[in-house]
Amino acid sequence: MAALYVLIPVAVVLVALAIWVFFWAVDSGQFDDLDSPAHSILFDDDEALPKAEAKAPEETDRRNDD
């Protein structure tokens, strides 16, 4: 029974915190545009990927020195 005196206020505080975080997210615009991020993955990037730099022959395989 004594555990309920601790658990009930902790649960009320956690629910109040969750409600505050939800309203903060709504006010800060977290849920304004839900469609664009889902569709942006479908489009290709316009920029080309950088090419990997060529390594010097002595750096590519050091096992041949044995």
Secondary structure as GFF3:
##gff-version 3
##sequence-region A 1 66
A	DSSP	alpha_helix	2	27	.	.	.	ID=ss1
A	DSSP	alpha_helix	36	40	.	.	.	ID=ss2
A	DSSP	alpha_helix	57	60	.	.	.	ID=ss3
A	DSSP	three_ten_helix	63	65	.	.	.	ID=ss4
###
